[in-house]
Each structure stands twice: as C-alpha cells, then as structure tokens.
Amino acid sequence: MQSFFQFIFTLICVYMAFWSLQNIEFEKFVLKDARHQVRLLRAFLAIIIGYFVANFFLTMGNLIITFSKSFQH
C-alpha cells in the first residue's frame, strides 16, 4: 500500500511540475521549428523535478515518522 501511495504522489508531483513549466517559454532558448523538442524537454524536466520533489517530501515524511517513534519509547 505504501508503494502505491508513493507512486501516486510522485505522479501528482510530476503533473504539478509539468503544469508549472507551462508558463516558461522554452521556445526562446531553442532553434526555430523545434516544437516537438520543446515539448519533450518540458516533459523530461517535469519528470525530473516532480521525482525529486516527491522524493524530498516522502523522505521528510519518513524521517518525521521515525523521529516520532523514537521519542515514544
């Protein structure tokens, strides 16, 4: 069940990263007629950013749970 939650949370973070990258005009930084490459770049950046953001929050959550369990004993 935990793996499923991590997978869904990672997908949500990737989607949010993709959504937030929509406002950046990558077309200014690449050659003309490179629409497909810009879309692929945006998708790869969203995957990378979303993965690291999800990994950060999941790690912080695990650390908080571990610390709270260590203080209960």
C-alpha positions in Angstrom: 0.0 0.0 0.0 2.9 2.3 0.8 4.4 1.8 -2.7 1.1 2.7 -4.3 0.9 5.9 -2.3 4.4 6.8 -3.3 3.7 6.1 -6.9 0.5 8.2 -6.9 2.2 11.0 -5.0 5.1 11.0 -7.5 2.7 11.2 -10.4 0.9 14.2 -8.8 4.2 15.9 -8.3 5.2 15.3 -11.9 1.9 16.7 -13.1 2.3 19.8 -10.9 5.8 20.3 -12.2 4.6 19.9 -15.8 1.7 22.4 -15.1 4.1 24.9 -13.6 6.5 24.6 -16.5 3.8 25.7 -19.0 4.5 29.4 -18.3 8.2 29.2 -19.2 8.7 30.0 -22.9 11.4 27.5 -23.8 10.9 28.4 -27.5 13.1 31.5 -26.9 16.1 29.3 -26.0 15.9 26.8 -28.8 16.1 26.9 -32.6 13.0 27.7 -34.6 10.8 24.9 -35.7 11.7 22.8 -32.6 8.2 22.4 -31.1 8.5 18.7 -30.6 11.8 19.0 -28.9 10.5 21.7 -26.6 7.6 19.5 -25.6 9.9 16.6 -24.9 12.2 18.9 -22.9 9.3 20.2 -20.9 8.1 16.6 -20.2 11.6 15.5 -19.2 12.1 18.5 -16.9 8.7 17.8 -15.3 9.6 14.2 -14.7 13.0 15.1 -13.1 11.6 18.0 -11.0 8.5 16.0 -9.9 10.5 13.0 -9.0 12.9 15.0 -6.8 10.1 17.0 -5.2 8.2 13.8 -4.4 11.3 12.1 -3.1 12.0 15.1 -0.8 8.6 15.1 0.7 8.4 11.3 1.1 11.8 11.3 2.8 10.9 14.1 5.1 7.7 12.3 6.0 9.6 9.1 6.8 12.1 11.0 8.9 9.3 12.6 10.9 7.6 9.3 11.5 10.9 7.7 12.5 11.7 10.6 14.9 8.3 10.5 16.5 8.5 6.7 17.0 12.0 7.1 18.6 10.6 9.6 21.2 7.7 7.5 22.1 9.9 4.7 23.6 
